[in-house]
Amino acid sequence: MKSLLRSLLLVWAVSCVTGASNSLIQLNEDNWHLMLEGEWMVEFFASWCPACKALQPIWNEFSGWSKDLGINVAQVDVTDSPGLSGRFMVTALPTIFHVKDGVFRLYRGPRDKDQLLSFVEDKKWVEAEEIPTWKSPGSYQMGVVSQFFKLSMVLRSVHSTLVKDYGLPEWGSYLIFAVCTILVGALIGLVRTYETVRTCGTGGNLWNW
């Protein structure tokens, strides 16, 4: 009888954990726009971050209440989606956002389950300051910032490869980047000059460029 009860309790515990993890939505650069509709609580984390690891079981448990609260609970791994860390201007981990129909607010409260539940259930998010429109993750300018973040990660990876795999000194890597920057700038200048000359040749105004 005791063994049967123990088995039932074990099955119940496993089902609770599984249910919570199934309720937790993983967002990335391909599907992040899903949070623009409805109500969301979204955590930005990294697997190497100690504070994120400490929050993980709490966030899993909190996600298990998503259906009761009528919200979506999600995570974004900034290691896999560096562009989103730029789009959302994430400067510390973990960072939590509340999103309601495309309106973003930064959650600054205690990171325990009861406070997270109260923040949503009691609509305490209404008291939180909205992120300005110009700084909103859905804006065009933050999309540009997102691309710069992705480019910086690519450049960092190339730099690491040149130094660690090919044994190039760091100054040598920087020199290569400097030369490439100058060449790209020169190429853009040549293209711009060509377009200007072509415009003048077809009767355009030189001062329009």
LOTORLO-19443 format. One record per atom (N, C-alpha, C, O): residue in one letter; x, y, z. Coordinates in pm, whole numbers, plus 50000, padded with zeros to 5 digits. Each point is the difference from the previous one (the first is absolute). Example, Ala and Ser with C-alpha at 12.3 -4.5 7.8 and 13.67 -1.06 7.14 Angstrom:
residues 2
A513194943150780;A499115011950000;A500905012050000;A501044999850066;S498615010749862;S500825011950006;S499235010950073;S500515011150017;
END
This chain:
residues 209
M500844988050000;M499165012050000;M500885012650000;M499755009549926;K501284990350159;K500895011650009;K500765001849869;K500195011349954;S500234977649986;S500745000949874;S499105005449889;S500455007649914;L498264988350088;L499065004949901;L499785015050016;L499965007349902;L499904997250223;L499805014250028;L501225008149958;L499895010949945;R501294983350083;R501245006849962;R500105001449847;R500455010249949;S499124979449981;S500045000249853;S499055010549944;S500325007249905;L498484993550158;L499025009949954;L500505014250021;L499825008749915;L500824993550200;L500545013350029;L501115003649902;L500135011549958;L500684978450008;L501085002449905;L499455003649862;L500505009149935;V498464983750022;V499385002949870;V499405014050000;V500125007449902;W499234996250209;W499395013350011;W501055010949993;W499805010149934;A501334987950136;A501075010050001;A500605001649861;A500265011249955;V499954977749977;V500575000549864;V499045007149905;V500435007949916;S498274989150098;S499025006349911;S499935015050024;S499795007749906;C500384996550220;C499985014450030;C501195007049936;C499865010749940;V501304983250073;V501205005849942;V499895000349848;V500355010049937;T499184979250004;T499854999349855;T499005010249950;T500215006449897;G498684995150180;G498975009649961;G500535014150002;G499675008149913;A501164994850188;A500575013450009;A500925002949884;A499965010749939;S500924979250029;S500955002349892;S499305001049866;S500455007449912;N498434985150072;N499255000849874;N499325013649985;N499745004449888;S499985002250224;S499345013149996;S500985011149969;S499605011049963;L501694986350052;L501035010049978;L500355000749852;L500454990249940;I499345021650002;I500215002049856;I501425005249977;I500475009150068;Q500214984949835;Q501345004449963;Q499905009449880;Q499534996049893;L500915016350125;L499985009949892;L501415002449947;L500984998750073;N499115004849800;N501285003049938;N499815010949895;N498935006249993;E502084996249925;E499935010749902;E498994997249888;E499615009249928;D499984978350059;D499044996549895;D498545001550044;D499135002949918;N500604995250212;N498605000150044;N499715010150112;N498934999750059;W502035009349970;W499815009350111;W498795009049982;W499415004650098;H500214997849775;H498875009049972;H498684994750055;H499015007250004;L500974980150038;L498784994350058;L499585007750125;L498825000950031;M502165004750039;M499685007050125;M499355013749977;M499635006850096;L500244997249779;L499375012949970;L498494999450013;L499325010349998;E500144977650017;E498564998450018;E499734992450129;E500664990150030;G498365014750047;G499664993450126;G500885004950113;G500695010149988;E499264982650123;E500775003850119;E501094989850025;E499774987949995;W501435017250032;W501174991450016;W500855004350119;W500035011750038;M500654978450019;M501115002550091;M501194992749937;M499964987949979;V501105019649990;V501124994549924;V501315002250076;V500325011150040;E500414978149978;E501315000750067;E501124998649899;E499994991049916;F500995018050092;F501224999049921;F501074993850090;F500265004950110;F500364984449843;F500954992750084;F501164994749916;F499995000849877;A501004993750191;A501104992949935;A500344987950087;A499935000750123;S500444988549812;S500264987550074;S501205001250093;S500104992650098;W500835016749872;W501205001550082;W499795009650117;W500915001750082;C497935004649927;C499735010250102;C499534993550132;C498954993450000;P501795008250111;P499604993950129;P498635004750048;P499204991950048;A500525021049940;A498715005350045;A498864994149917;A498914997650053;C501345000049819;C498984993949913;C499734985750042;C498854995450000;K502214997450035;K499854986250046;K499174999450128;K499194990950019;A501035018850070;A499245000550125;A498535003049975;A499134995050072;L500595013149827;L498635003749969;L499244989249924;L498774999650003;Q501954991649928;Q499384990349910;Q498874991750063;Q498924999349942;P501304994350174;P498904992250058;P498795008550036;P498864995449990;I501385017050052;I498895009250034;I499255003649872;I498775000349999;W501975002549895;W499375003749874;W499224988349941;W498935002049941;N501604985950074;N499274988049955;N498684998550074;N498964997249941;E501105004850190;E498804998850082;E498995011149966;E498804997649993;F501725014449987;F499145011349963;F499304997449866;F498835003449984;S501894990649922;S499404997149869;S498864990050010;S499104999949915;G500934991750190;G498924990450019;G498675006750031;G498954993749989;W501085019150050;W498795007650031;W499525008349881;W499035007650013;S501634991149874;S499695008849886;S498554998849954;S499365010149969;K500104977750027;K498624998349956;K499025006150098;K499015006249960;D501264992250170;D499125005750102;D500025015349995;D498995006550025;L502184999049944;L500135014649994;L499555005749867;L499765012049988;G500144979449911;G499605004549867;G501115007649928;G499745009249923;I501514986850104;I501155006649937;I500904989449937;I499784988050013;N501245016849919;N501054991349947;N501285002850076;N500355011650023;V500354978050016;V501285001450071;V501084994349909;V499894988849951;A501155019150026;A501014996149902;A501415003250047;A500205007050099;Q500764987749826;Q501425002450024;Q500705003449869;Q499584995549893;V501485012350117;V500865002749885;V501454997650044;V500485006350094;D500204984649838;D501404997450027;D500825009949918;D500064999049877;V500585010750191;V500725010549928;V501244994649930;V500515006249907;T499984982150136;T501154994049934;T499634995749859;T500795001549907;D498014993050078;D499534995449869;D499355011349919;D499934999249878;S499615011250190;S499315011049932;S500615013550041;S499345008050067;P501914994549893;P500655012550040;P499315012449945;P500065010750061;G499274987849824;G499295011549943;G498895004850090;G499715012050005;L499654978850066;L498905003950089;L500515007350124;L499315008750053;S501874987949992;S500565007150115;S500255014649963;S499915008850085;G500414993749787;G500155013749953;G498675006849979;G499825011750035;R499244981149907;R498665005649974;R499335004150131;R499285010150004;F500944982350102;F499385002850129;F500955007650094;F499635003150114;M501584999949839;M501005007150081;M500214993150135;M499975006550105;V500234980549890;V500234992350122;V501455002050043;V500934996249928;T499275009650189;T501345002850051;T500344991950125;T501135000650048;A497914992050005;A500234991750118;A499154987449988;A498965000049935;L501504989450129;L499284987349996;L499764994950141;L500865001650087;P497984992449938;P498854999349908;P499235013249997;P500005007550097;T499374995349791;T499145011749984;T498614995149963;T499844991249915;I499135014650148;I498624995649978;I499165011649947;I500045011150053;F499214986149842;F499105009849942;F498554995350012;F499704988249988;H499415021550036;H498574997549987;H499575006549870;H500355011549972;V498894981249948;V499555005249871;V498484998449991;V499474989250025;K499875021449941;K498544999949986;K499635006749869;K500085012249987;D499524979649914;D499595005249868;D501045009549941;D499675010749950;G501584985250057;G501075007849939;G500565011250085;G500905007249957;V498584994450165;V500515010250093;V500944993050098;V499614990450066;F501635014549943;F501034993350079;F500265007550130;F500065012350004;R500104979750102;R500375005450131;R501074991150061;R499964987849984;L500975018350085;L501074992550064;L499564996050141;L499585008450079;Y500524978649951;Y499644995250134;Y501195002050093;Y501104995149974;R498685012350135;R501075003150094;R499734994350139;R500735003150095;G498254988749919;G499624994750131;G500834988050042;G500894995649928;P498824999250191;P500704988150051;P499784988149907;P498944998649940;R502064992950051;R499934988649908;R499624987350074;R500754990350003;D498075010050055;D499454987850059;D498604997849945;D499375009249949;K500154978650061;K498764996249933;K498825008350045;K499215004549916;D500644997850215;D498845007450051;D499975014349945;D498935005049964;Q502235001450032;Q500055013849950;Q499735000649850;Q499375009349952;L501114980849976;L499744999449856;L498524998049973;L499425006349911;L499974984750166;L498564997549985;L499195012450034;L499055003449929;S501335003450179;S499295011950042;S500155011349897;S499065007649976;F502104993349963;F500265010449900;F499014998949885;F499535010249947;V500154977550015;V499074997849888;V498554999950048;V499155006849944;E500584985450160;E498624998150047;E499395012950052;E498835002949974;D501965005050100;D499515012650056;D500245011949907;D499775011550037;K500714985549842;K500265010549899;K500925011050051;K499795011849973;K501234984250102;K500965009850048;K500855005749887;K500665010350015;W499304982949871;W500775004849885;W499505013649951;W500725007349931;V498024996050104;V499465013149960;V500825011450061;V500125010749940;E500424987050178;E500785010250069;E501415001449945;E500685010050025;A499774979949900;A501365000549944;A500065009349880;A499035001249925;E502085005450058;E500175009549891;E500124992849866;E500744990249988;E498545014649913;E500084994249867;E501325003849934;E500525011050021;I500024980049900;I501195003249921;I499575009549890;I499044997249929;P501665014250053;P499615009949899;P499894993949861;P500674990249968;T498485015849950;T499764994849865;T501284999349919;T500234990149930;W500625020250079;W501225000249920;W500984989150041;W500864996049922;K498994999250203;K500894989750053;K499334986350003;K500594990350047;S498195008949903;S499254987650001;S500684989449913;S500455003149890;P499654984550158;P500644989449922;P499384997949861;P500664994949910;G498105009250074;G499354998349871;G500255011349903;G499534999549886;S501215010950157;S500225011749915;S501104997249897;S500804990850014;Y499215017649880;Y500994998449893;Y501425002250051;Y500914992549966;Q499275017850117;Q501345003250047;Q500594989050087;Q501214997549995;M497954995950085;M500524989150082;M500304987749914;M500834991750035;G498485007349853;G500324989449904;G501405002149943;G500734990449978;V499635022349997;V501345003249952;V501044996650107;V501054994349969;V498665009250156;V500904996750111;V500194984950008;V501104995250027;S497824997449950;S500064985450002;S501014994849897;S500774990950030;Q499235014949851;Q500934995749895;Q501445003250039;Q500914992249970;F499315019150097;F501355003450045;F500494990250105;F501184996350001;F497934999450087;F500374990150101;F500414986949935;F501004993950039;K498245001849860;K500334987649931;K501335001349927;K500814990749999;L499435020949939;L501265002349931;L501164999750098;L501064994649969;S498755011350149;S501085000250099;S500344985950046;S501174997050025;M497834994349986;M500254986250039;M500774992649892;M500894992050029;V498785010849845;V500734993749888;V501465004550001;V500914991849985;L499315021350033;L501365005350003;L500804994550118;L501194997149988;R498135001450124;R500674994450118;R500414985549974;R501084995650040;S498044996949892;S500314986149968;S501174999049903;S500874991550015;V499145017349885;V501115000249903;V501315003550070;V501034993849975;H498925016150113;H501195004250075;H500534988450084;H501214997550003;S497894995450064;S500394988650083;S500634989049916;S500984993850041;T498455003749841;T500534989649911;T501405003549951;T500904991649997;L499295021149965;L501305004549951;L501084998950107;L501144996249972;V498505007250151;V500985000150109;V500264986050054;V501154996050017;K497774996550010;K500164987050066;K500334988849902;K500874991750028;D498455007949858;D500204988949907;D501175002149905;D500684990449962;Y499565022150000;Y501065002749904;Y501245006450063;Y500985002849930;G498984999650200;G501175005150070;G500385014249965;G501145004050022;L497915003649923;L500295013849963;L500015008750126;L499124998550084;P501865010449930;P499995009050117;P498785009149995;P499475002849893;E500105001850224;E498785008250005;E500145012649916;E499055004149933;W502135002250069;W500195012149921;W499874997149850;W499565008449923;G500834979350039;G499854996149860;G498554998849960;G499615003949890;S499574990650201;S498564998849974;S499365013949987;S499205002549911;Y501185006450182;Y499465013749995;Y500435007049872;Y499235007749942;L502014989750014;L500505006249877;L499174995449879;L499685008049912;I500004979150085;I499174994749891;I498645006849998;I499525003949894;F499864997550224;F498695006650008;F500105014649955;F499115005149933;A501995001550105;A500185014149963;A500135001449849;A499395008849940;V501404982349998;V500185000449855;V498684997249929;V499665006849903;C499614983350145;C498704996649940;C499035011750010;C499265002849907;T500765004150208;T499135011650018;T500335011049900;T499105006149942;I502214996450039;I500435010349905;I499594996149857;I499535008449924;L500674978850042;L499654995449865;L498505001149974;L499585004249892;V499624992050208;V498545000949984;V499585014549985;V499155003349918;G501465005650163;G499695014249990;G500385005649863;G499255007849942;A501924988050008;A500445004649868;A499054995049891;A499685007349907;L499894980050106;L499084994249901;L498685007649998;L499465003049893;I500024999950227;I498755007750008;I500175013849938;I499115005049931;G502075001250094;G500275013149942;G500054999649848;G499495009049934;L501134980550010;L500084998549855;L498614998149939;L499675006049897;V499524985750168;V498634997749951;V499215012950004;V499255003149908;R500935004550200;R499285012750015;R500435009949893;R499175007249943;T502154993250030;T500535009149898;T499464996249862;T499635008649920;Y500344978350053;Y499504995249871;Y498545004049981;Y499605004449892;E499604994150213;E498585003549993;E499845015049976;E499125004349926;T501765003850137;T499925014549983;T500345004149857;T499305008149939;V501794986050007;V500415003149863;V498934995649901;V499705007249904;R499724981150119;R498964994949910;R498785009050002;R499375002449897;T500275002750223;T498865008950013;T500255013149925;T499125005249931;C502125000150082;C500355012449928;C499974997749850;C499595008849924;G500854979550034;G500044997049858;G498634998949937;G499865001649879;T499134995750202;T498634998949948;T499205012650027;T498774999949992;G501935011150040;G499325012850018;G499535002450141;G499225009250025;G501254982750071;G499605002150139;G500735011550063;G500975005249944;N498594998950172;N500615011050072;N501114994650090;N499754991050080;L501475014449906;L501134995350078;L499765001050150;L500514991950078;W498715018049963;W499805002550143;W498914991250060;W499725001050119;N499664990549800;N498954991250053;N500554988050073;N499274993150072;W502025004349911;W500574987950064;W500415002750144;W500494991050068;
END
